[in-house]
Amino acid sequence: MMVGLLWIFGCYGASIALVHWCYRRHRDTGRNVTHVLLLTHNNQNQVEWYIRSLLFFSRLKGREVHVTLADEGSTDDTLAIAERFRLEYHLDIRRFSDLESLDDWIREHEEKQVVIVRLGQQDGLVTAYKAM
């Protein structure tokens, strides 16, 4: 009786492992990456909570997000705060001095799903969460 019970639990555990393996294999092949471009200019009060909440909600929904922070000449601690997140969350930090370099970045990512958010405008934050 004990051997039969061990076989039942073994088959049950193997089937669980097989289902998880198939799910992860299927999930990784068709994954779309959403590129989020955060435009900042003296937004030290908003940048940390926005990056944390963006990454939290993307993990919660099971979507992969690549975040690029584009600074437009901040004089406060915006870049210092973003630098702390750079290694931990693979954040890409760029400094755009003119509109032409921003247009070049957008042209590089034309074929991809891109959400552009200017942190100084609060109405754009709501639509960025809905787009993901």
C-alpha positions as CSV (number, residue, x, y, z in Angstrom):
1,M,0.0,0.0,0.0
2,M,2.8,2.4,0.8
3,V,4.5,1.8,-2.6
4,G,1.2,2.5,-4.4
5,L,0.8,5.7,-2.5
6,L,4.4,6.8,-3.4
7,W,3.7,6.1,-7.1
8,I,0.6,8.2,-7.0
9,F,2.4,11.2,-5.3
10,G,5.4,10.7,-7.8
11,C,3.1,10.8,-10.8
12,Y,1.3,13.8,-9.4
13,G,4.5,15.7,-8.8
14,A,5.9,14.7,-12.3
15,S,2.7,16.0,-13.9
16,I,2.9,19.3,-12.1
17,A,6.5,19.7,-13.2
18,L,5.6,18.9,-16.8
19,V,2.8,21.4,-16.8
20,H,5.0,24.2,-15.4
21,W,7.8,23.4,-17.9
22,C,5.3,23.5,-20.9
23,Y,3.8,26.8,-19.6
24,R,7.2,28.5,-19.2
25,R,8.4,27.2,-22.6
26,H,5.2,28.6,-24.3
27,R,5.4,31.9,-22.4
28,D,9.0,32.6,-23.3
29,T,8.6,32.1,-27.0
30,G,5.8,34.6,-27.7
31,R,6.8,37.3,-25.2
32,N,6.4,40.9,-26.3
33,V,8.6,43.4,-24.7
34,T,7.1,46.8,-24.0
35,H,9.6,49.7,-24.1
36,V,8.8,52.5,-21.8
37,L,10.6,55.8,-22.4
38,L,10.4,58.1,-19.3
39,L,11.1,61.7,-20.1
40,T,12.3,63.5,-17.0
41,H,13.3,67.1,-16.1
42,N,13.8,67.8,-12.4
43,N,11.4,65.0,-11.3
44,Q,13.2,63.7,-8.2
45,N,9.9,63.4,-6.3
46,Q,8.2,61.2,-8.9
47,V,10.9,59.1,-10.6
48,E,11.5,56.5,-7.8
49,W,7.9,55.7,-7.2
50,Y,7.1,55.6,-10.9
51,I,9.9,53.2,-11.7
52,R,9.0,50.9,-8.8
53,S,5.3,50.9,-9.5
54,L,5.9,50.4,-13.3
55,L,8.1,47.4,-12.6
56,F,5.7,46.0,-9.9
57,F,2.7,46.2,-12.1
58,S,4.5,44.7,-15.1
59,R,5.6,41.7,-13.0
60,L,2.0,41.4,-11.6
61,K,0.6,41.2,-15.1
62,G,3.4,38.9,-16.3
63,R,4.7,41.3,-19.0
64,E,8.3,42.2,-19.7
65,V,9.1,45.9,-19.6
66,H,12.4,47.6,-20.7
67,V,12.7,51.0,-19.2
68,T,14.7,53.8,-20.7
69,L,15.0,57.0,-18.7
70,A,15.7,60.1,-20.9
71,D,16.8,63.1,-19.0
72,E,16.4,66.6,-20.4
73,G,19.0,68.4,-18.2
74,S,17.9,67.9,-14.7
75,T,19.6,69.9,-12.0
76,D,18.1,68.0,-9.0
77,D,18.7,64.4,-7.8
78,T,16.7,62.8,-10.6
79,L,19.7,61.2,-12.2
80,A,21.2,60.1,-8.9
81,I,17.9,58.3,-8.0
82,A,17.8,56.7,-11.4
83,E,21.4,55.6,-11.2
84,R,20.5,53.5,-8.1
85,F,18.0,51.6,-10.2
86,R,20.2,51.2,-13.2
87,L,22.0,48.0,-12.1
88,E,19.2,46.5,-10.0
89,Y,16.4,46.8,-12.6
90,H,18.5,47.1,-15.9
91,L,17.4,50.6,-16.4
92,D,18.9,52.4,-19.4
93,I,19.7,56.0,-18.8
94,R,20.2,58.5,-21.6
95,R,20.6,62.2,-21.8
96,F,18.8,63.9,-24.6
97,S,20.0,67.4,-25.2
98,D,17.9,68.1,-28.2
99,L,14.7,66.8,-29.9
100,E,16.7,65.3,-32.8
101,S,18.3,62.6,-30.6
102,L,14.9,61.7,-29.1
103,D,13.6,61.3,-32.6
104,D,16.6,59.0,-33.4
105,W,15.7,56.8,-30.4
106,I,12.1,56.6,-31.5
107,R,13.2,55.6,-35.0
108,E,15.4,52.8,-33.6
109,H,12.3,51.4,-31.8
110,E,9.7,51.9,-34.5
111,E,9.0,48.2,-34.9
112,K,8.5,47.7,-31.2
113,Q,5.8,48.5,-28.7
114,V,6.8,51.8,-27.2
115,V,5.1,53.9,-24.5
116,I,6.5,57.4,-24.0
117,V,5.7,59.1,-20.7
118,R,6.7,62.6,-19.6
119,L,6.8,62.6,-15.8
120,G,5.9,66.2,-15.5
121,Q,2.5,65.6,-17.0
122,Q,0.3,63.6,-14.7
123,D,-2.4,62.7,-17.3
124,G,0.1,60.7,-19.3
125,L,0.8,58.4,-16.3
126,V,-2.7,56.9,-16.3
127,T,-2.6,56.0,-20.0
128,A,0.9,54.4,-19.6
129,Y,-0.5,51.9,-17.1
130,K,-3.4,51.1,-19.3
131,A,-1.2,50.6,-22.4
132,M,0.7,47.8,-20.7
